[in-house]
Amino acid sequence: MLAQSGLVETVRSLKACTVYVPGNSAFSRLPAGVVDNLLKPEHKEELVKLIRYHIIPARWTEVSMDGNDFRMATLGGQPLHIDADDPGGIKIDSAKILRLDISAGNCVIHELNRVLSP
């Protein structure tokens, strides 16, 4: 989806970033046809907005988030709520992180159980 959005070079150009990536199970929870519609050229603006909401232009690892409850501006400018003070695990908005600290060049990736909604 990142390639279809045209944001690959934008992400590569960031000095550091955190990407909250919904896992396959997260996408399967969406209503039928949502992903297919987002990938259509006429919905590119909506896809870009959605992907930008999943990216923070700063590197946040498990250690740097741990025990904190805060908001960070996403690449799209909207605030994202990070609750790492929850005994049930780190939550991003209403999503739970399934896998933490996957290194990817200038970014760190965290896998989510849900697709975030801007």
Secondary structure, 3 states (H helix, E strand, C coil): CHHHHCCHHHHHHCCCEEEEEECHHHHHCCCCCHHHHHCCHHHHHHHHHHHHHCEECCCCCHHHHCCCEEEEECCCCCEEEEECCCCCCCEECCEEEEEEEEEECCEEEEEECCCCCC
